[in-house]
Amino acid sequence: MEKIGVIGGTGKFGNALTHRLATYGYHVSIGSRSEEKGKKIADEMNKANNYVIQVEGGSIQSSIESQIIVLAVPPSQAIPLLEDHKQKLKGKLVWDVTVPLTFGKFIKNNFKEGKSNLEQIRNFFDESHVVGCLKTVSADLIRDTTLQSKITTFVLSKDEAYYQTTAQILENIGFFPVRVRGIYHAQTLERMTALAIQLNKTYPGSRVAYSLVGLEK
């Protein structure tokens, strides 16, 4: 089974995804700017949960040795963090799971130069196989492994083989992957995230936001 490195695994979203992957038996390595913090979070997770394969924690350098890399930090952080290690990601499957948001009275997308997160990541890591997924699913839903119904997640991939690899992992950890073709729709999906958060603020606890990810509350 592939080892999955989660860059940003100490943050809320990355930590939730690490927990879900580990719960379903995947070997996960948390990558943090602070090696000490990465190890500390991994130790805490392992003590609190009965994972089949214990979560590893450490530096970004150790995490990117994994076969699959998850970028659970936005391009504004991911690119500077990994710029010196770009060649190590050459030929690897890289998941972009983040959405640029600006919070205020209204939740808005913060696209750099009019480009979605997926476009920015794909353009920079041009020798990696970048797949966009989990963009409309909240950290709380990802962490909750008790849900009986599968959670819909949209997957954007240029390459059939890497779509299939991604879709299989997502299915294995309780998601229903739906393929979306065309980079244009990356912005559409990232805007859906802003819409879902805004609706949840207006109608807290309702089914409105949940319906965007294919769930009944």
MARGU-276513 format. One record per atom (N, C-alpha, C): x, y, z; residue in three letters; atom name. Coordinates in Angstrom, 2 decimals, padded with zeros to 5 digits. Layout:
N
        X        Y        Z  residu  atome
        X        Y        Z     ala     CA
...
% end
This chain:
217
        X        Y        Z  residu  atome
   000.85  -001.20   000.00     met      N
   000.00   000.00   000.00     met     CA
   000.88   001.25   000.00     met      C
   000.46   002.25  -000.78     glu      N
   001.25   003.47  -000.91     glu     CA
   001.35   004.23   000.41     glu      C
   002.51   004.84   000.61     lys      N
   002.67   005.73   001.74     lys     CA
   002.25   007.12   001.30     lys      C
   001.45   007.81   002.12     ile      N
   000.91   009.11   001.75     ile     CA
   001.48   010.17   002.68     ile      C
   002.13   011.16   002.09     gly      N
   002.67   012.26   002.87     gly     CA
   001.71   013.43   002.86     gly      C
   001.34   013.93   004.03     val      N
   000.41   015.05   004.12     val     CA
   001.17   016.30   004.58     val      C
   001.40   017.21   003.62     ile      N
   002.06   018.47   003.95     ile     CA
   001.00   019.40   004.55     ile      C
   001.20   019.80   005.79     gly      N
   000.17   020.54   006.50     gly     CA
  -000.69   019.63   007.36     gly      C
  -000.14   018.49   007.70     gly      N
  -000.88   017.51   008.51     gly     CA
  -001.10   017.92   009.95     gly      C
  -000.47   019.02   010.36     thr      N
  -000.70   019.52   011.73     thr     CA
  -001.86   020.52   011.76     thr      C
  -002.33   020.99   010.60     gly      N
  -003.47   021.89   010.54     gly     CA
  -004.78   021.13   010.61     gly      C
  -005.89   021.85   010.70     lys      N
  -007.19   021.21   010.91     lys     CA
  -007.57   020.26   009.78     lys      C
  -007.49   020.74   008.54     phe      N
  -007.89   019.91   007.41     phe     CA
  -006.92   018.75   007.21     phe      C
  -005.63   019.05   007.18     gly      N
  -004.64   018.00   006.97     gly     CA
  -004.66   016.96   008.07     gly      C
  -004.90   017.40   009.30     asn      N
  -004.97   016.46   010.42     asn     CA
  -006.19   015.55   010.31     asn      C
  -007.33   016.13   009.89     ala      N
  -008.54   015.34   009.72     ala     CA
  -008.35   014.29   008.63     ala      C
  -007.72   014.68   007.53     leu      N
  -007.48   013.73   006.44     leu     CA
  -006.48   012.66   006.86     leu      C
  -005.46   013.05   007.59     thr      N
  -004.50   012.07   008.12     thr     CA
  -005.22   011.03   008.99     thr      C
  -006.08   011.52   009.87     his      N
  -006.85   010.62   010.74     his     CA
  -007.71   009.66   009.93     his      C
  -008.38   010.16   008.92     arg      N
  -009.26   009.31   008.12     arg     CA
  -008.46   008.25   007.36     arg      C
  -007.39   008.68   006.74     leu      N
  -006.54   007.74   005.99     leu     CA
  -005.99   006.65   006.92     leu      C
  -005.49   007.07   008.08     ala      N
  -004.92   006.11   009.03     ala     CA
  -005.98   005.16   009.59     ala      C
  -007.18   005.69   009.82     thr      N
  -008.28   004.86   010.32     thr     CA
  -008.61   003.74   009.36     thr      C
  -008.49   004.02   008.07     tyr      N
  -008.79   003.02   007.04     tyr     CA
  -007.56   002.21   006.63     tyr      C
  -006.49   002.32   007.41     gly      N
  -005.35   001.43   007.21     gly     CA
  -004.23   001.94   006.32     gly      C
  -004.25   003.22   005.96     tyr      N
  -003.19   003.76   005.13     tyr     CA
  -002.01   004.23   005.98     tyr      C
  -000.83   004.11   005.40     his      N
   000.41   004.54   006.04     his     CA
   000.59   006.03   005.72     his      C
   000.53   006.88   006.73     val      N
   000.56   008.32   006.52     val     CA
   001.74   008.95   007.24     val      C
   002.35   009.91   006.56     ser      N
   003.45   010.68   007.14     ser     CA
   003.09   012.15   007.16     ser      C
   003.05   012.75   008.34     ile      N
   002.77   014.17   008.49     ile     CA
   004.04   014.97   008.23     ile      C
   003.94   015.95   007.34     gly      N
   005.07   016.83   007.08     gly     CA
   004.83   018.20   007.63     gly      C
   005.72   018.67   008.49     ser      N
   005.58   019.97   009.12     ser     CA
   006.85   020.78   008.96     ser      C
   006.71   022.11   008.96     arg      N
   007.91   022.95   008.93     arg     CA
   008.76   022.71   010.18     arg      C
   008.10   022.33   011.28     ser      N
   008.79   021.99   012.51     ser     CA
   008.78   020.48   012.68     ser      C
   009.94   019.86   012.57     glu      N
   010.03   018.40   012.72     glu     CA
   009.50   017.97   014.09     glu      C
   009.82   018.75   015.11     glu      N
   009.38   018.44   016.47     glu     CA
   007.85   018.45   016.56     glu      C
   007.23   019.46   015.95     lys      N
   005.77   019.55   015.97     lys     CA
   005.14   018.39   015.21     lys      C
   005.71   018.04   014.08     gly      N
   005.19   016.92   013.29     gly     CA
   005.21   015.62   014.09     gly      C
   006.31   015.37   014.79     lys      N
   006.42   014.16   015.60     lys     CA
   005.45   014.20   016.78     lys      C
   005.29   015.37   017.39     lys      N
   004.41   015.51   018.55     lys     CA
   002.95   015.21   018.16     lys      C
   002.50   015.79   017.04     ile      N
   001.12   015.57   016.59     ile     CA
   000.91   014.10   016.25     ile      C
   001.86   013.49   015.57     ala      N
   001.75   012.07   015.22     ala     CA
   001.67   011.21   016.48     ala      C
   002.49   011.49   017.47     asp      N
   002.47   010.73   018.73     asp     CA
   001.11   010.85   019.41     asp      C
   000.57   012.06   019.42     glu      N
  -000.74   012.29   020.05     glu     CA
  -001.84   011.51   019.32     glu      C
  -001.78   011.49   018.01     met      N
  -002.78   010.77   017.22     met     CA
  -002.68   009.27   017.46     met      C
  -001.47   008.77   017.50     asn      N
  -001.26   007.32   017.69     asn     CA
  -001.73   006.87   019.08     asn      C
  -001.51   007.72   020.08     lys      N
  -001.94   007.38   021.45     lys     CA
  -003.45   007.40   021.59     lys      C
  -004.10   008.29   020.85     ala      N
  -005.56   008.46   020.97     ala     CA
  -006.36   007.50   020.10     ala      C
  -005.69   006.86   019.13     asn      N
  -006.40   006.01   018.18     asn     CA
  -005.68   004.69   017.98     asn      C
  -006.45   003.69   017.66     asn      N
  -005.90   002.35   017.46     asn     CA
  -005.66   002.10   015.96     asn      C
  -004.71   002.83   015.38     tyr      N
  -004.42   002.68   013.96     tyr     CA
  -003.69   001.36   013.69     tyr      C
  -004.01   000.75   012.57     val      N
  -003.31  -000.48   012.17     val     CA
  -001.86  -000.16   011.86     val      C
  -001.65   000.93   011.14     ile      N
  -000.30   001.41   010.84     ile     CA
  -000.15   002.78   011.50     ile      C
   000.82   002.92   012.37     gln      N
   000.96   004.18   013.10     gln     CA
   001.34   005.34   012.18     gln      C
   000.79   006.49   012.49     val      N
   001.10   007.71   011.74     val     CA
   002.53   008.13   012.05     val      C
   003.27   008.51   011.01     glu      N
   004.60   009.06   011.20     glu     CA
   004.51   010.58   011.21     glu      C
   005.43   011.21   011.88     gly      N
   005.46   012.66   011.92     gly     CA
   006.88   013.16   011.86     gly      C
   007.07   014.26   011.18     gly      N
   008.42   014.80   011.08     gly     CA
   008.46   016.01   010.18     gly      C
   009.58   016.17   009.50     ser      N
   009.80   017.33   008.65     ser     CA
   009.14   017.15   007.29     ser      C
   009.04   018.24   006.57     ile      N
   008.54   018.19   005.19     ile     CA
   009.46   017.33   004.34     ile      C
   010.76   017.44   004.57     gln      N
   011.73   016.67   003.79     gln     CA
   011.48   015.17   003.89     gln      C
   011.15   014.70   005.09     ser      N
   010.91   013.26   005.26     ser     CA
   009.57   012.86   004.67     ser      C
   008.59   013.74   004.77     ser      N
   007.25   013.41   004.30     ser     CA
   007.18   013.30   002.78     ser      C
   007.94   014.12   002.06     ile      N
   007.86   014.09   000.60     ile     CA
   008.57   012.90  -000.02     ile      C
   009.15   012.04   000.82     glu      N
   009.69   010.78   000.31     glu     CA
   008.56   009.79   000.03     glu      C
   007.34   010.11   000.46     ser      N
   006.18   009.23   000.25     ser     CA
   005.85   009.14  -001.24     ser      C
   005.09   008.08  -001.60     gln      N
   004.71   007.89  -003.00     gln     CA
   003.64   008.88  -003.46     gln      C
   002.75   009.26  -002.53     ile      N
   001.68   010.21  -002.84     ile     CA
   001.81   011.39  -001.88     ile      C
   001.66   012.60  -002.41     ile      N
   001.80   013.80  -001.60     ile     CA
   000.48   014.56  -001.59     ile      C
   000.02   014.91  -000.39     val      N
  -001.19   015.73  -000.25     val     CA
  -000.75   017.13   000.19     val      C
  -001.16   018.13  -000.59     leu      N
  -000.86   019.52  -000.23     leu     CA
  -002.06   020.09   000.50     leu      C
  -002.01   020.01   001.82     ala      N
  -003.10   020.52   002.66     ala     CA
  -002.82   021.94   003.13     ala      C
  -002.02   022.64   002.35     val      N
  -001.75   024.06   002.56     val     CA
  -001.92   024.74   001.21     val      C
  -002.34   026.02   001.18     pro      N
  -002.58   026.71  -000.09     pro     CA
  -001.28   026.98  -000.84     pro      C
  -001.39   027.31  -002.16     pro      N
  -000.19   027.55  -002.96     pro     CA
   000.74   028.60  -002.38     pro      C
   000.17   029.63  -001.73     ser      N
   001.00   030.69  -001.15     ser     CA
   001.97   030.14  -000.12     ser      C
   001.64   028.99   000.47     gln      N
   002.54   028.33   001.42     gln     CA
   003.23   027.14   000.78     gln      C
   002.48   026.35   000.00     ala      N
   003.03   025.12  -000.57     ala     CA
   004.20   025.38  -001.50     ala      C
   004.08   026.39  -002.35     ile      N
   005.14   026.64  -003.32     ile     CA
   006.44   027.08  -002.65     ile      C
   006.42   028.07  -001.73     pro      N
   007.68   028.41  -001.04     pro     CA
   008.24   027.26  -000.21     pro      C
   007.35   026.47   000.42     leu      N
   007.81   025.36   001.25     leu     CA
   008.52   024.29   000.43     leu      C
   008.01   024.05  -000.78     leu      N
   008.50   022.92  -001.57     leu     CA
   009.35   023.32  -002.77     leu      C
   009.60   024.60  -002.90     glu      N
   010.35   025.08  -004.07     glu     CA
   011.70   024.39  -004.20     glu      C
   012.39   024.21  -003.09     asp      N
   013.71   023.58  -003.12     asp     CA
   013.62   022.06  -003.29     asp      C
   012.41   021.51  -003.16     his      N
   012.25   020.05  -003.24     his     CA
   011.41   019.63  -004.46     his      C
   011.24   020.58  -005.38     lys      N
   010.36   020.34  -006.53     lys     CA
   010.75   019.09  -007.31     lys      C
   012.03   018.89  -007.49     gln      N
   012.49   017.73  -008.27     gln     CA
   012.14   016.40  -007.60     gln      C
   012.04   016.42  -006.26     lys      N
   011.70   015.19  -005.54     lys     CA
   010.25   014.78  -005.78     lys      C
   009.43   015.73  -006.22     leu      N
   008.03   015.44  -006.50     leu     CA
   007.81   015.10  -007.97     leu      C
   008.85   015.13  -008.76     lys      N
   008.75   014.82  -010.18     lys     CA
   008.21   013.41  -010.39     lys      C
   007.14   013.31  -011.17     gly      N
   006.56   012.01  -011.48     gly     CA
   005.63   011.47  -010.42     gly      C
   005.49   012.18  -009.29     lys      N
   004.64   011.69  -008.19     lys     CA
   003.21   012.20  -008.33     lys      C
   002.29   011.47  -007.71     leu      N
   000.90   011.91  -007.61     leu     CA
   000.79   012.92  -006.49     leu      C
   000.28   014.11  -006.81     val      N
   000.14   015.19  -005.84     val     CA
  -001.32   015.60  -005.77     val      C
  -001.91   015.55  -004.57     trp      N
  -003.29   015.98  -004.37     trp     CA
  -003.31   017.44  -003.93     trp      C
  -004.09   018.25  -004.64     asp      N
  -004.39   019.62  -004.21     asp     CA
  -005.77   019.60  -003.59     asp      C
  -005.86   019.90  -002.30     val      N
  -007.15   019.79  -001.58     val     CA
  -007.60   021.12  -000.99     val      C
  -006.92   022.20  -001.33     thr      N
  -007.20   023.47  -000.66     thr     CA
  -008.00   024.44  -001.54     thr      C
  -008.59   025.42  -000.88     val      N
  -009.38   026.46  -001.54     val     CA
  -009.00   027.81  -000.95     val      C
  -008.70   028.82  -001.80     pro      N
  -008.33   030.14  -001.28     pro     CA
  -009.57   030.92  -000.86     pro      C
  -009.65   031.29   000.40     leu      N
  -010.84   031.97   000.91     leu     CA
  -010.46   033.23   001.69     leu      C
  -011.31   034.24   001.59     thr      N
  -011.20   035.44   002.40     thr     CA
  -012.47   035.54   003.23     thr      C
  -012.31   035.65   004.55     phe      N
  -013.46   035.64   005.45     phe     CA
  -013.83   037.06   005.85     phe      C
  -015.13   037.28   005.97     gly      N
  -015.69   038.56   006.37     gly     CA
  -017.19   038.41   006.43     gly      C
  -017.90   039.48   006.13     lys      N
  -019.36   039.38   006.10     lys     CA
  -019.79   038.34   005.09     lys      C
  -019.10   038.30   003.95     phe      N
  -019.34   037.30   002.93     phe     CA
  -018.05   036.52   002.69     phe      C
  -018.18   035.21   002.49     ile      N
  -017.02   034.37   002.21     ile     CA
  -016.71   034.49   000.72     ile      C
  -015.46   034.85   000.42     lys      N
  -015.09   035.02  -000.98     lys     CA
  -013.84   034.20  -001.31     lys      C
  -013.74   033.84  -002.59     asn      N
  -012.53   033.17  -003.06     asn     CA
  -011.44   034.20  -003.32     asn      C
  -010.24   033.80  -003.04     asn      N
  -009.09   034.69  -003.21     asn     CA
  -008.17   034.09  -004.28     asn      C
  -008.57   034.21  -005.53     phe      N
  -007.79   033.65  -006.62     phe     CA
  -006.63   034.57  -006.98     phe      C
  -005.44   034.01  -007.07     lys      N
  -004.27   034.79  -007.45     lys     CA
  -004.19   034.87  -008.96     lys      C
  -004.14   036.09  -009.48     glu      N
  -004.08   036.33  -010.92     glu     CA
  -005.20   035.61  -011.67     glu      C
  -006.35   035.49  -010.98     gly      N
  -007.51   034.87  -011.61     gly     CA
  -007.43   033.37  -011.78     gly      C
  -006.45   032.74  -011.14     lys      N
  -006.25   031.30  -011.29     lys     CA
  -006.69   030.55  -010.03     lys      C
  -007.33   029.41  -010.23     ser      N
  -007.72   028.56  -009.11     ser     CA
  -006.49   028.01  -008.42     ser      C
  -006.69   027.47  -007.22     asn      N
  -005.58   026.80  -006.53     asn     CA
  -005.01   025.68  -007.39     asn      C
  -005.90   024.90  -007.99     leu      N
  -005.45   023.76  -008.80     leu     CA
  -004.56   024.23  -009.95     leu      C
  -004.96   025.31  -010.61     glu      N
  -004.14   025.82  -011.71     glu     CA
  -002.76   026.26  -011.22     glu      C
  -002.71   026.93  -010.07     gln      N
  -001.43   027.40  -009.54     gln     CA
  -000.52   026.24  -009.19     gln      C
  -001.09   025.24  -008.53     ile      N
  -000.29   024.07  -008.14     ile     CA
   000.15   023.29  -009.37     ile      C
  -000.76   023.11  -010.31     arg      N
  -000.44   022.35  -011.52     arg     CA
   000.63   023.06  -012.35     arg      C
   000.55   024.38  -012.42     asn      N
   001.54   025.14  -013.20     asn     CA
   002.93   025.07  -012.57     asn      C
   002.96   025.13  -011.22     phe      N
   004.28   025.11  -010.56     phe     CA
   004.88   023.70  -010.56     phe      C
   004.07   022.72  -010.16     phe      N
   004.56   021.34  -010.12     phe     CA
   004.25   020.67  -011.46     phe      C
   004.85   021.23  -012.50     asp      N
   004.51   020.84  -013.86     asp     CA
   005.05   019.46  -014.26     asp      C
   005.93   018.89  -013.45     glu      N
   006.43   017.55  -013.75     glu     CA
   005.88   016.51  -012.78     glu      C
   004.90   016.94  -011.99     ser      N
   004.17   016.02  -011.11     ser     CA
   002.79   015.77  -011.71     ser      C
   002.08   014.79  -011.16     his      N
   000.73   014.47  -011.63     his     CA
  -000.25   015.02  -010.60     his      C
  -000.71   016.26  -010.83     val      N
  -001.53   016.97  -009.87     val     CA
  -003.01   016.66  -010.08     val      C
  -003.67   016.25  -008.99     val      N
  -005.09   015.94  -009.01     val     CA
  -005.77   016.79  -007.94     val      C
  -006.88   017.43  -008.30     gly      N
  -007.67   018.19  -007.34     gly     CA
  -008.79   017.34  -006.77     gly      C
  -008.94   017.34  -005.45     cys      N
  -010.01   016.55  -004.84     cys     CA
  -010.31   017.09  -003.44     cys      C
  -011.43   016.68  -002.88     leu      N
  -011.84   017.00  -001.50     leu     CA
  -012.02   018.50  -001.26     leu      C
  -012.21   019.27  -002.32     lys      N
  -012.28   020.72  -002.19     lys     CA
  -013.59   021.21  -001.60     lys      C
  -014.66   020.44  -001.72     thr      N
  -015.95   020.88  -001.21     thr     CA
  -016.34   020.15   000.08     thr      C
  -015.39   019.45   000.68     val      N
  -015.68   018.67   001.88     val     CA
  -014.97   019.30   003.07     val      C
  -015.71   019.53   004.14     ser      N
  -015.14   020.20   005.32     ser     CA
  -014.25   019.24   006.13     ser      C
  -013.39   019.82   006.93     ala      N
  -012.53   019.03   007.81     ala     CA
  -013.36   018.20   008.78     ala      C
  -014.47   018.75   009.27     asp      N
  -015.31   018.03   010.22     asp     CA
  -015.92   016.78   009.60     asp      C
  -016.37   016.89   008.34     leu      N
  -016.92   015.73   007.65     leu     CA
  -015.83   014.68   007.39     leu      C
  -014.66   015.15   007.03     ile      N
  -013.56   014.22   006.76     ile     CA
  -013.17   013.47   008.03     ile      C
  -013.14   014.16   009.16     arg      N
  -012.74   013.52   010.41     arg     CA
  -013.77   012.49   010.90     arg      C
  -015.04   012.72   010.59     asp      N
  -016.12   011.87   011.10     asp     CA
  -016.19   010.56   010.32     asp      C
  -015.60   009.53   010.85     thr      N
  -015.58   008.22   010.19     thr     CA
  -016.77   007.35   010.59     thr      C
  -017.74   007.92   011.29     thr      N
  -018.92   007.15   011.71     thr     CA
  -020.07   007.26   010.71     thr      C
  -019.95   008.19   009.75     leu      N
  -021.02   008.37   008.78     leu     CA
  -021.23   007.10   007.97     leu      C
  -022.48   006.73   007.80     gln      N
  -022.81   005.50   007.09     gln     CA
  -022.82   005.70   005.57     gln      C
  -023.25   006.88   005.12     ser      N
  -023.31   007.13   003.67     ser     CA
  -021.99   007.69   003.19     ser      C
  -021.66   007.39   001.93     lys      N
  -020.42   007.90   001.36     lys     CA
  -020.57   009.40   001.06     lys      C
  -019.47   010.13   001.18     ile      N
  -019.45   011.56   000.94     ile     CA
  -019.00   011.80  -000.50     ile      C
  -019.78   012.56  -001.23     thr      N
  -019.40   012.88  -002.61     thr     CA
  -018.19   013.82  -002.62     thr      C
  -017.22   013.51  -003.46     thr      N
  -016.11   014.42  -003.67     thr     CA
  -015.81   014.48  -005.16     thr      C
  -015.57   015.69  -005.64     phe      N
  -015.28   015.89  -007.06     phe     CA
  -013.78   015.78  -007.28     phe      C
  -013.41   015.12  -008.36     val      N
  -012.00   014.86  -008.66     val     CA
  -011.65   015.40  -010.04     val      C
  -010.63   016.25  -010.09     leu      N
  -010.17   016.81  -011.36     leu     CA
  -008.79   016.25  -011.68     leu      C
  -008.68   015.58  -012.83     ser      N
  -007.40   014.98  -013.21     ser     CA
  -007.29   014.94  -014.73     ser      C
  -006.12   015.29  -015.24     lys      N
  -005.88   015.21  -016.68     lys     CA
  -005.59   013.77  -017.10     lys      C
  -005.05   012.99  -016.19     asp      N
  -004.53   011.66  -016.50     asp     CA
  -005.45   010.58  -015.96     asp      C
  -005.87   009.68  -016.82     glu      N
  -006.81   008.63  -016.42     glu     CA
  -006.24   007.73  -015.32     glu      C
  -004.98   007.36  -015.46     ala      N
  -004.37   006.43  -014.48     ala     CA
  -004.33   007.06  -013.09     ala      C
  -003.98   008.35  -013.02     tyr      N
  -003.88   009.00  -011.71     tyr     CA
  -005.25   009.34  -011.14     tyr      C
  -006.21   009.53  -012.03     tyr      N
  -007.60   009.64  -011.55     tyr     CA
  -008.03   008.33  -010.90     tyr      C
  -007.76   007.22  -011.56     gln      N
  -008.18   005.92  -011.04     gln     CA
  -007.51   005.62  -009.70     gln      C
  -006.22   005.93  -009.58     thr      N
  -005.53   005.71  -008.31     thr     CA
  -006.16   006.55  -007.20     thr      C
  -006.41   007.82  -007.51     thr      N
  -007.03   008.72  -006.53     thr     CA
  -008.42   008.25  -006.16     thr      C
  -009.23   007.91  -007.17     ala      N
  -010.61   007.49  -006.93     ala     CA
  -010.66   006.23  -006.07     ala      C
  -009.73   005.31  -006.30     gln      N
  -009.73   004.07  -005.52     gln     CA
  -009.43   004.34  -004.05     gln      C
  -008.46   005.21  -003.79     ile      N
  -008.14   005.56  -002.40     ile     CA
  -009.34   006.24  -001.74     ile      C
  -009.94   007.19  -002.47     leu      N
  -011.09   007.91  -001.92     leu     CA
  -012.25   006.96  -001.62     leu      C
  -012.50   006.02  -002.52     glu      N
  -013.55   005.03  -002.27     glu     CA
  -013.23   004.21  -001.03     glu      C
  -011.96   003.83  -000.91     asn      N
  -011.55   002.99   000.22     asn     CA
  -011.74   003.67   001.56     asn      C
  -011.71   005.01   001.58     ile      N
  -011.83   005.72   002.86     ile     CA
  -013.21   006.39   003.03     ile      C
  -014.17   005.93   002.23     gly      N
  -015.55   006.33   002.48     gly     CA
  -016.11   007.47   001.65     gly      C
  -015.50   007.73   000.48     phe      N
  -016.00   008.79  -000.39     phe     CA
  -016.59   008.21  -001.67     phe      C
  -017.41   009.02  -002.33     phe      N
  -017.94   008.68  -003.63     phe     CA
  -017.33   009.67  -004.63     phe      C
  -016.28   009.25  -005.37     pro      N
  -015.60   010.17  -006.27     pro     CA
  -016.38   010.40  -007.57     pro      C
  -016.49   011.65  -007.95     val      N
  -017.15   012.04  -009.19     val     CA
  -016.13   012.81  -010.03     val      C
  -015.84   012.30  -011.22     arg      N
  -014.82   012.96  -012.04     arg     CA
  -015.38   014.19  -012.74     arg      C
  -014.63   015.27  -012.67     val      N
  -014.97   016.52  -013.37     val     CA
  -013.85   016.78  -014.36     val      C
  -014.20   016.96  -015.62     arg      N
  -013.20   017.17  -016.66     arg     CA
  -013.11   018.66  -017.00     arg      C
  -011.89   019.11  -017.23     gly      N
  -011.68   020.50  -017.64     gly     CA
  -011.22   021.38  -016.50     gly      C
  -010.06   022.02  -016.67     ile      N
  -009.48   022.86  -015.63     ile     CA
  -010.37   024.06  -015.32     ile      C
  -011.20   024.46  -016.27     tyr      N
  -012.12   025.59  -016.06     tyr     CA
  -012.97   025.38  -014.82     tyr      C
  -013.39   024.14  -014.60     his      N
  -014.32   023.87  -013.50     his     CA
  -013.64   023.80  -012.13     his      C
  -012.31   023.94  -012.10     ala      N
  -011.63   024.01  -010.81     ala     CA
  -012.12   025.23  -010.04     ala      C
  -012.26   026.35  -010.74     gln      N
  -012.77   027.55  -010.07     gln     CA
  -014.22   027.36  -009.64     gln      C
  -015.00   026.65  -010.45     thr      N
  -016.39   026.39  -010.09     thr     CA
  -016.47   025.64  -008.77     thr      C
  -015.66   024.61  -008.62     leu      N
  -015.69   023.80  -007.40     leu     CA
  -015.15   024.59  -006.21     leu      C
  -014.13   025.37  -006.43     glu      N
  -013.58   026.16  -005.33     glu     CA
  -014.56   027.25  -004.88     glu      C
  -015.34   027.76  -005.82     arg      N
  -016.40   028.71  -005.46     arg     CA
  -017.53   028.01  -004.68     arg      C
  -017.77   026.75  -005.00     met      N
  -018.79   025.99  -004.27     met     CA
  -018.46   025.91  -002.79     met      C
  -017.18   025.83  -002.47     thr      N
  -016.76   025.77  -001.07     thr     CA
  -017.13   027.06  -000.35     thr      C
  -016.83   028.19  -000.99     ala      N
  -017.18   029.48  -000.40     ala     CA
  -018.70   029.57  -000.21     ala      C
  -019.45   029.09  -001.20     leu      N
  -020.91   029.13  -001.12     leu     CA
  -021.42   028.26   000.02     leu      C
  -020.87   027.05   000.16     ala      N
  -021.31   026.14   001.21     ala     CA
  -021.08   026.73   002.60     ala      C
  -019.92   027.36   002.81     ile      N
  -019.61   027.97   004.10     ile     CA
  -020.56   029.13   004.38     ile      C
  -020.80   029.94   003.34     gln      N
  -021.69   031.08   003.50     gln     CA
  -023.11   030.62   003.86     gln      C
  -023.59   029.58   003.17     leu      N
  -024.93   029.05   003.44     leu     CA
  -025.02   028.46   004.85     leu      C
  -023.93   027.82   005.28     asn      N
  -023.93   027.23   006.61     asn     CA
  -023.97   028.30   007.69     asn      C
  -023.38   029.47   007.40     lys      N
  -023.46   030.60   008.34     lys     CA
  -024.89   031.14   008.42     lys      C
  -025.54   031.18   007.26     thr      N
  -026.90   031.74   007.20     thr     CA
  -027.93   030.75   007.72     thr      C
  -027.72   029.48   007.42     tyr      N
  -028.66   028.43   007.84     tyr     CA
  -027.91   027.35   008.63     tyr      C
  -027.40   027.68   009.79     pro      N
  -026.61   026.71   010.56     pro     CA
  -027.42   025.47   010.92     pro      C
  -026.77   024.31   010.72     gly      N
  -027.43   023.06   011.09     gly     CA
  -028.45   022.57   010.09     gly      C
  -028.61   023.27   008.96     ser      N
  -029.60   022.86   007.97     ser     CA
  -028.98   021.89   006.97     ser      C
  -029.80   021.41   006.05     arg      N
  -029.33   020.47   005.04     arg     CA
  -028.76   021.18   003.82     arg      C
  -028.84   022.50   003.78     val      N
  -028.48   023.24   002.57     val     CA
  -027.03   023.01   002.18     val      C
  -026.11   023.30   003.11     ala      N
  -024.69   023.14   002.80     ala     CA
  -024.33   021.68   002.59     ala      C
  -024.95   020.79   003.37     tyr      N
  -024.67   019.36   003.24     tyr     CA
  -025.03   018.84   001.86     tyr      C
  -026.07   019.41   001.26     ser      N
  -026.52   018.92  -000.04     ser     CA
  -025.46   019.15  -001.11     ser      C
  -024.58   020.12  -000.90     leu      N
  -023.53   020.39  -001.89     leu     CA
  -022.49   019.27  -001.93     leu      C
  -022.39   018.50  -000.88     val      N
  -021.47   017.37  -000.87     val     CA
  -022.20   016.04  -000.89     val      C
  -023.45   016.07  -001.27     gly      N
  -024.18   014.82  -001.46     gly     CA
  -024.59   014.12  -000.19     gly      C
  -024.76   014.86   000.90     leu      N
  -025.13   014.25   002.18     leu     CA
  -026.49   014.76   002.65     leu      C
  -027.22   013.90   003.33     glu      N
  -028.43   014.33   004.02     glu     CA
  -028.07   014.52   005.48     glu      C
  -028.38   015.66   006.03     lys      N
  -028.09   015.93   007.44     lys     CA
  -029.08   015.19   008.33     lys      C
% end
